[in-house]
Amino acid sequence: MEWISFFGSRRPINGQKVYYFGPYIGVWRGRYEIHLNDLVSPHILICEEGCGVVDRMDAPWWMPYEGQPKPERPESDYPKDYPKYE
C-alpha cells in the first residue's frame, strides 16, 4: 500500500479504519471522521491503539487499514500539496 496525501482529491470514507502518519506523531492506526460543521478541524483521526485525536494538519498522510502490519513511515514528512504558511 502507498501513503496518500490528505490534501489531494482522495480522502478516507467517514468511519473508515486507516493508518496515518505525521512527522511529530509517527505511524498510528485509527478511524477517520469528518465533521462538516467544525469550522476549525473537520477532518480528524481517532487513535485505536491508545487515546488521542489528531487532524490532517498533524497527520498529512493516510492509507486504508485492511489488516496489514503497521507500515514504515513515508519517504517525506509532508506531501507536496501540504499547505504552507509563510
BABA-544859 format. One line per 8 residues: their letters; for each residue y, z, x of C-alpha. Coordinates in nm, 2 decimals. Layout:
A> Y,Z,X ~ ...
This chain:
MEWISFFG> 0.00,0.00,0.00 ~ 0.35,-0.07,0.10 ~ 0.66,0.15,0.07 ~ 0.91,0.03,-0.19 ~ 1.28,0.09,-0.19 ~ 1.42,0.29,-0.49 ~ 1.73,0.07,-0.47 ~ 1.56,-0.27,-0.53
SRRPINGQ> 1.45,-0.42,-0.86 ~ 1.12,-0.23,-0.87 ~ 1.10,0.13,-0.99 ~ 0.82,0.35,-1.10 ~ 0.74,0.39,-1.47 ~ 0.86,0.71,-1.63 ~ 0.59,0.97,-1.57 ~ 0.41,0.77,-1.30
KVYYFGPY> 0.25,0.95,-1.01 ~ 0.38,0.84,-0.68 ~ 0.41,0.92,-0.31 ~ 0.77,0.95,-0.20 ~ 0.94,0.98,0.14 ~ 1.28,1.10,0.26 ~ 1.38,1.14,0.63 ~ 1.46,1.51,0.58
IGVWRGRY> 1.17,1.60,0.35 ~ 0.88,1.39,0.47 ~ 0.60,1.24,0.25 ~ 0.50,1.41,-0.07 ~ 0.30,1.33,-0.39 ~ 0.47,1.38,-0.72 ~ 0.58,1.24,-1.05 ~ 0.88,1.02,-1.12
EIHLNDLV> 1.10,1.09,-1.42 ~ 1.41,0.91,-1.54 ~ 1.68,1.10,-1.73 ~ 1.93,0.84,-1.85 ~ 2.17,1.10,-1.99 ~ 2.20,1.27,-1.65 ~ 2.52,1.11,-1.50 ~ 2.46,1.26,-1.16
SPHILICE> 2.10,1.21,-1.08 ~ 1.89,1.01,-1.34 ~ 1.61,0.92,-1.10 ~ 1.41,1.24,-1.00 ~ 1.08,1.31,-0.83 ~ 0.89,1.63,-0.92 ~ 0.66,1.75,-0.64 ~ 0.30,1.81,-0.74
EGCGVVDR> 0.20,1.96,-0.41 ~ 0.43,2.26,-0.44 ~ 0.75,2.33,-0.61 ~ 1.05,2.11,-0.57 ~ 1.26,1.83,-0.72 ~ 1.45,1.56,-0.53 ~ 1.63,1.25,-0.64 ~ 1.62,0.89,-0.50
MDAPWWMP> 1.90,0.96,-0.26 ~ 1.69,1.23,-0.09 ~ 1.37,1.02,-0.12 ~ 1.47,0.65,-0.10 ~ 1.11,0.52,-0.06 ~ 0.82,0.53,-0.30 ~ 0.47,0.39,-0.36 ~ 0.22,0.42,-0.65
YEGQPKPE> -0.03,0.70,-0.62 ~ -0.37,0.58,-0.70 ~ -0.59,0.85,-0.54 ~ -0.54,0.72,-0.19 ~ -0.49,0.96,0.11 ~ -0.13,1.05,0.20 ~ 0.03,0.76,0.38 ~ 0.22,0.76,0.70
RPESDYPK> 0.60,0.76,0.68 ~ 0.77,0.42,0.65 ~ 0.89,0.24,0.97 ~ 1.25,0.31,0.89 ~ 1.41,0.62,0.73 ~ 1.62,0.42,0.49 ~ 1.57,0.09,0.32 ~ 1.82,-0.19,0.39
DYPKYE> 1.96,-0.17,0.04 ~ 2.02,0.21,0.06 ~ 2.39,0.27,-0.05 ~ 2.60,0.37,0.25 ~ 2.91,0.59,0.21 ~ 3.18,0.52,0.46
